[in-house]
Amino acid sequence: MGIIKKIFTKSRSPEDGIFFTQMQKILGFKPMELDHYRRAFTHRSSNKTDDKGHPVNYERLEFLGDAMLGSVIAAHLFNEVPAGDEGYLTKMRSKIVSREHLNELGRDLNLIKWVESKVSAQHFGENIHGNLFEALIGAIYLDRGFTYCEKFINKKVIIPYVDIAKLEGKVISYKSLLIEWCQKEKKPFSYEVYEDNGMEGQKYFGVRLRIDGKIVAKARATSKKKAEEKASQRAYFAFQEKINKK
């Protein structure tokens, strides 16, 4: 009587099957260990821990993914811009991996759809989109190694978004740009922040930006940081010709 060999494959629940299929679509390759990707979408509010009592959420993967993303982008810029000095390359990398851009990437992939959390999605901050994108890269590194990380970043970030000429003219912080100009020109400046609740029933902050003692721009937003950036942007366009003058 012959020996019948049976090959058993690891069974997956219907939920795992759906998650596996969607991850494969996002990644462009088959994930090997789903647990890494599950962790990449686990919010700290879930209060999960491993068998050693360590927290299980995406924050450590976010740290890892940030490092992987930065190294791949740095290598790309180093090779593509041989004449760029350290300051130039650092500034260009910052533009590519800006929080605004990472949030855009996370939103485009609809990563928030897969978050496991005990709080409503409406309570998440805007930066969760970028955080998830970085955590996903961290999961790829643990699952498939640096080569797959590099391929994913190249496909999702470098090829569609990295245009050196356009990036050179991109402003990632109008406030930083304006402060740099004021300091260079020895112009005194100040941001006067005040609460401006208005009639909307939501807390707002107003900002008056003074340069040389004169109010040059006003703005309001739901946070001090956003209001200052908005006022800086308005001031930048008012002084654009002088700021851009070589």
N, C-alpha and C positions, 0 to 999 in steps of 0.2 A: 504494500500500500504506500503510495507516494505521500510525501510530506507537503501539505498545503500551507503555503506561506501567506499570511495576511499582512497587508500594509495598512497601518492605522495612521490617519492624519489627525492632527490636533483639532478637536471639535471646537466650533465657535458658536456662540449664541447668535440669534438673529440680530440682536443689537450690535454685537461685535462685528458681524458681517457687514452691516450698514456702515459702521464707523470705518472698517478696513477699506471698503470701496470708496468712501468719500476721501479718506486720507490719500489713497492711491491717486485719485483725480487731482488733488491739491499738489501732491509731491511730484507726480510724474513718474513714480516708481513704486514698487511694492514695499510697504513697511514690513520689517522682520519681527520686531517686538512691539506689539501694540501698547504695552504698558508705558513705554516712554512717551508716546503720543497722548495717552490718557492723562498722564501727569502734566503734560504741556497745556492741558485745558482744564486743570483742576484749580479752582480759586481757593484762596486761603480760608474763606468762610466755610468751606466744606469741613474743616477741622479734621482732616484725615491724617493718620500717622502710619508709619511702617512698623514692622515687628520689633524695631529697636526704639520706637517712640519718637522717631524723627518726623517732622512735618512733611506731608506729601502735598505739594502744590507746584505751580509753575515758576515760582520766583527764582529758584536756583537754576533752572533751565534757562530762564530769561538772562541771567548773568552769563551763563555759558554761551548762549546764542549771540549775545552782544559782542563777546570776544571773538567768536568765529566770524561774524559779519564784518567787524572792524578789520580783522586780519585779511580777509578776502578782498575787501574794498581797497585796503592799503596796498596790497600786492598788485592789484589791477592798476591803480593810479601810478605806482612806482614804475610799472612797465610801459604804461601808455603816455606818461608825461616825463620823459627823461630829463628835461630841462627844469622841472619844478623843484624848488628847494623845500626844506622841511616845513616852513611856514605855509607855503602854498599848498602842499600836499595835505597838511593837517586841516586847513580851511576847506579844501575840496571834499575831504572825507566827511567832515562835519556836515556839509551841505547834503551829502548823499544819505547819511544815517541820522538826519535830524529827526526829532520826535514827530514833527508834522508829517514827514515823508513815511516814517515807519507806521504811523497810524493809518495813513492812506493805503499802504500795502496790506495791512491787516484787515481794513474794511473791504478792500477789493476782493479778498479771499473769503470774506464773511466768516472769519475765524470765531467770532463771538458766538456763533450758532452752536458751537460744540462745548461751550464753557459749562462745567459742573459747579454749581454754586448754591448757597443757601440764601442768597440775597437776590433781589430782582435786578435784571440787567439795567434797568433805568437808574440804578444807584452806582453803576460802574462809572469811573472817570473816563474821559475821552482817551487817555493814554493806554487803556487796556488793549486797544487794537494793536498798537505797536509792541506792547509787552508780550502779547500772544504770538506775534510774528517772530520775535526774538526767541521765545520759549520753543517754538516749533523748530527753529534752526538748531537749538540746543538738543532737542530730541533727535533730530536727524543725525547729529554728530554721534550721539550715544548709540544710535541704532545702526548706522551704516558707515560712520567714519568721516574724515575730513573731505575726501574726494567727492562724496555725495553732497556734503554741505556746499562745497564750492560750485558744483553743478547747479544746485538749487538756487543759490544766490545769483549766479550768472544768468540763469533763465528768468528769475522773477524780479531781479533788481538791476543788474548791469545792462543787459541787452535792451530792455524796454525803457529804462530811465536815465542811464548815465550818458549824457552828452556833454563833453568837456566844455565846449564853447558856450552852451546855454548855462551850465553850472557856474561859469565864471561870473556871469551877470546876475545870478540869483542871490537875493537877499534873504538870509535865514532869520535875522533879527534886526528890525529897524531901530530898536532901542540901542543895541550895541553899536550899530553903525553911527547913529546920531551922537551918542556919548563920545565915541572915538573922534568924530569930527569936532565936537565942542572942545574936547581936551586939546586937540591939535591946534585949533584956532584960539585957544585960551579964552573961550567964551563961558561965562558962568551959566549953569543950568540947574533946574530943579523940577521934580515931579511932585505936585501937590495933590494928594489923594484924599478923597472924602466920600462918605457914604451917600448914595443917591438912590433912594428907594423908589422914587417916582410913584406912578399909579398902577404899576404892573403886579404888585403884590409879591414881587421877588426882590431879593437884595441885590443891588447894583453898586458899583463903585465908579465915581467920577474922577477924572484926572485933568489937571491944568498943567500944561508944560510951559515953563518959562525959560527963555534964553535971553541973556543980557537984560534980565529984569522984566521982559515983556512976555505976555501970554501969546504963544505962537500956535498952540493947538489945544483942543479939548476933546475928550472922548469919555465914553462910559461903557462898562461891560460887567459881566457877572463875577469877575475876579480882578484884583488889583493888577496882576501881571498882564492880563488881557487888555485892560484899560490903558496901561502904560504903553503897551506895544501898539495899540491902535492910535494913540496920540502921537507916538513916535513916527508912525507911518505917515500920518497927515503932515507932520512937521517936515519929514524927509521930502515929500513931494513939493512942499513950499520952498525948500532950500536945495532942491535936487541939483540945480545947475552949479551952485557953489560947492556942494559936497562932492560932486563928481569931477570938479575941475582939478586937473593934474597940476 
